[in-house]
Amino acid sequence: QVQLVESGGGLVQAGGSLRLSCVASGRSITTLAMGWFRQAPGKEREFVAAISWNGGRTYYADSVKDRFTMSRDNAKKTVYLQMNNLKPEDTAVYYCAQDTSSARLAKAEGDFGSWGQGTQVTVSS
């Protein structure tokens, strides 16, 4: 089992930036794809971004494309989510998750086997 711990959330004004980090411990994450999800108050958790095991491919939700960038450093067992030009509608708890496969870029929650506890991002208008 892998443990995932997110950090980097906080309060930021609209148009600002934040970088989220997710550090893994326990079983290695280097051979599996990773993803970021978010859940706003009163809403279902939704897919944000995914990255292949070696960082060579990424996939984004339309709502964050061209504003968010996901990356990973396997040597540090860490994945990142750089969030630029933040909007109030980006306010949510952000979760990182480990895919159960290395051969795809999934966006369905059921394709991810391990989850972090989440970090709050609040964007004020």
Secondary structure, 3 states (H helix, E strand, C coil): CEEEEEECCEEEECCCCEEEEEEEEECCCCCCCEEEEEECCCCCCEEEEEECCCCCCEEECCCCCCCEEEEEEHHHCEEEEEECCCCHHHCEEEEEEEECCCCCCCCCHHHEEEECCCEEEEEEC
